[in-house]
Amino acid sequence: MTFLNAGKVYELYARRVAASSLWGFTEVADLVFDAKEGVVVDPTEERLRDEFADTRVLHLPMQSVVRVEEVDRKGLLSIRDASTGEKVVTPFPLPAKPR
């Protein structure tokens, strides 16, 4: 599932995508993320998991949906800038330099 949100393109995986009971919306449910524990390999996935942690169902306006694909295997999640297509990654926080 690829959709636009606040000038960014989100790529998520979900087990269920359907027409919403709300007119003009697409319903996205059962979001798929990798294991919740262990070493963080991809900070983007952790950011998305945190953002959608308590989400049961997303109701997206139909015009924000870019693409819906059925896949056999989950790939990498991403957030991209809508105008440039570049990945939007929050830099890993570094410890402050002692003064």
C-alpha positions in Angstrom: 0.0 0.0 0.0 1.4 3.4 -1.0 -0.3 6.6 -0.1 0.4 10.3 0.3 0.3 12.0 3.7 1.5 15.6 4.5 3.8 15.8 1.5 5.4 12.4 2.0 4.8 9.1 0.3 4.3 6.2 2.8 4.8 2.6 1.8 3.2 0.1 4.3 2.2 -3.5 4.3 -1.2 -4.6 5.5 -3.1 -7.8 5.5 -6.4 -6.2 4.5 -7.3 -3.3 2.1 -10.9 -2.7 1.2 -13.4 0.0 0.4 -14.3 1.8 3.7 -17.8 2.1 5.1 -17.0 5.9 5.0 -17.8 7.1 1.5 -14.7 8.1 -0.5 -12.2 6.3 1.8 -10.1 3.2 1.6 -9.8 1.0 4.7 -6.4 -0.4 5.5 -6.1 -2.8 8.5 -3.8 -5.3 10.1 -0.6 -3.4 9.4 2.5 -5.7 9.1 5.8 -4.8 10.8 8.9 -6.9 11.6 9.4 -8.2 15.2 9.0 -5.5 17.9 12.2 -6.4 19.7 15.8 -6.8 18.9 18.4 -4.7 17.1 16.9 -1.9 15.0 18.1 -2.5 11.4 15.9 0.1 9.7 15.0 3.3 11.6 12.2 4.0 9.1 10.4 0.9 10.0 10.8 1.7 13.7 9.4 5.2 13.1 6.4 3.8 11.2 5.8 1.2 13.8 5.8 3.9 16.5 3.5 6.2 14.4 0.9 3.5 13.8 1.4 1.4 16.9 -2.2 1.8 18.3 -3.9 1.9 14.8 -6.5 -0.8 14.2 -7.7 0.6 10.9 -6.6 3.4 8.7 -9.3 5.2 6.7 -7.4 7.0 3.8 -9.1 9.4 1.4 -9.2 7.6 -2.0 -7.3 10.4 -3.7 -4.3 9.9 -1.4 -3.9 6.2 -2.4 -1.2 5.9 -5.0 -1.0 2.1 -5.4 -2.2 -1.1 -3.8 -0.3 -4.3 -4.6 -0.7 -7.9 -3.6 2.7 -9.4 -2.8 4.0 -12.7 -1.7 6.7 -11.3 0.5 7.1 -8.1 2.6 9.8 -5.7 1.5 11.3 -2.7 3.2 9.0 0.0 4.4 9.7 3.6 3.5 8.7 7.2 3.8 9.7 9.4 0.8 9.4 13.0 0.0 6.6 13.4 -2.5 8.3 15.9 -4.7 11.9 14.5 -4.8 11.3 10.8 -4.1 14.2 10.8 -1.6 13.9 8.7 1.5 13.0 10.7 4.6 15.0 9.2 7.4 15.2 10.7 10.9 18.9 10.7 11.7 20.1 8.5 14.6 20.5 10.7 17.7 24.2 11.1 18.6 25.4 11.9 22.1 26.0 15.6 22.8 29.6 16.7 22.7 31.0 17.6 26.2 31.7 21.2 26.7 
